[in-house]
Amino acid sequence: MPVTQPTVDSLRDRFDNIVESEFRGQTRVVVPRGSAFEAIAFLKEERGFDLLVDLTCIDYLNYRDAEDRFGLAYLLANTSTDERLTVRVMLNEPDLTVVSIVPLYEGANWMEREAWDMFGIVFDGHPDLRRILMPEEFSAHPLRKDYPLQGRGERHNFPVLTRGEA
Amino acid sequence: MAIELPENVVVSKLDALGSWCRKNSLWPMPFATACCGIELMATGASRHDLARFGAEVFRFSPRQCDLMIVAGRVVMKMLPVLQRIWQQMHEPKWCISMGACASTGGVFDTYSVVQGIDRFVPVDMYVPGCPPRPEQLIQAIIDLQDKIQREGTIDGSEFSSVTRQQRKRALMELPIIHQPSQTVSRTN
């Protein structure tokens, strides 16, 4: 079920520069980076969005009509009214820092680690911001659009075992 | 000088006898990471019955194995594990690279998938296919048995021959890139 109008209105009353749009019955709001944490906290505490369905990131490099580089998407749901809302925060280099929402949703822990690993988004206040998928010594963020598909040679750097050594 | 042998006595070389024992009691180490592992299981199961070739004893401890079957793609994070398991196995040991992914990376030519395990560990037998049929794997094991019987020595000196130390052709054509290790930038 899409989000109800009172929810969007209350969000707009409370915060400035909220941009609302709709696509095929799905509502999304773009929130300025500075008030992202407060907006999500408001949605959780006041509007009952108690479930963080997903937290992911999109790289809009070379995307037509795109103005910002990264779009961080929070997919929220209200389990008692079945409302669903996508909150999006646009980020641009060089400052890719947002406030971590782990204090609000415990489940955001690994999702934020994934966004850091794959896109290099830094979550301020995250309790344990390490890579979650790639090896620790990996130096890049491979899901960025400017990262080559075959990598930058990271997968080649292992010792070669020959018959004599083993 | 004809020597009369008693009945049921065969004269052979110790090398041939040792190789004969080894080739008929290969204990595989299943390093199954992907769909090739399903075919590997089918090979060991009743229909194809790897026990006919003395190789049915799959052991999950590398200390007890002498044949590593790498079935499936190996990613960057898995390769140190693979190398460690290979080093934990006792000599004499052999390696079968099963399927397109283990041999060449297959369709997964991405930043994280190793393009053929023979770039980093020695491989004795390659099995083509995506995934290979159990018959193909059995054929590879038979070929490996022939190779063990043909080249094997009781002291394992065939493993230190010059040809066995040579790098694979794929490795020479796609050289290892030595990057200066960058420090992982991490805030917080």
Contacts between the chains, C-beta under 8 A, distances in Angstrom:
chain1	res1	chain2	res2	distance
A	97	B	187	7.9
A	122	B	187	5.2
A	122	B	188	7.2
A	123	B	188	7.6
A	124	B	188	7.2
A	125	B	188	7.8
A	126	B	188	6.1
A	129	B	186	6.8
A	129	B	187	7.3
A	129	B	188	4.8
A	130	B	186	7.4
A	131	B	184	7.7
A	134	B	76	7.7
A	134	B	77	7.5
A	134	B	112	7.2
A	135	B	76	5.9
A	135	B	77	5.1
A	136	B	184	6.8
A	137	B	181	6.9
A	137	B	184	6.7
A	138	B	76	7.7
A	138	B	184	7.3
A	139	B	181	7.7
A	139	B	182	3.9
A	139	B	183	7.6
A	139	B	184	6.0
A	142	B	111	5.2
A	142	B	112	7.4
A	147	B	111	7.4
A	148	B	111	7.4
A	149	B	109	7.7
A	149	B	110	6.2
A	149	B	111	7.0
A	150	B	109	6.0
A	150	B	110	6.8
A	150	B	111	6.2
A	151	B	110	7.2
A	151	B	111	3.0
A	151	B	112	7.3
A	152	B	111	7.6
A	152	B	179	7.4
A	153	B	177	3.7
A	153	B	179	5.6
A	154	B	76	6.8
A	154	B	111	6.5
A	154	B	179	7.5
A	155	B	76	5.0
A	155	B	111	6.5
A	155	B	112	6.4
A	155	B	113	7.0
A	155	B	114	5.8
A	155	B	115	7.3
A	156	B	119	7.8
A	156	B	174	7.9
A	156	B	176	4.7
A	156	B	177	4.8
A	157	B	176	6.9
A	157	B	177	7.0
A	157	B	178	6.8
A	157	B	179	6.2
A	158	B	79	5.5
A	158	B	80	7.2
A	158	B	83	7.2
A	158	B	114	7.9
A	158	B	120	5.1
A	158	B	176	8.0
A	159	B	83	7.3
A	159	B	120	7.4
A	160	B	119	7.0
A	160	B	120	5.5
A	160	B	167	7.3
A	160	B	171	7.4
A	160	B	176	7.1
A	161	B	83	5.8
A	161	B	86	6.4
A	161	B	87	7.1
A	161	B	120	6.3
A	161	B	121	5.1
A	161	B	122	6.7
A	162	B	122	6.3
A	162	B	164	8.0
A	162	B	165	5.2
A	162	B	167	7.8
A	163	B	122	4.8
A	163	B	159	4.9
A	163	B	160	6.9
A	163	B	164	4.4
A	163	B	165	5.8
A	164	B	159	7.3
A	164	B	160	5.3
A	164	B	164	7.9
A	164	B	165	5.7
A	166	B	86	6.3
A	166	B	87	5.9
A	166	B	89	8.0
A	166	B	91	7.4
A	166	B	93	7.4
A	166	B	122	7.1
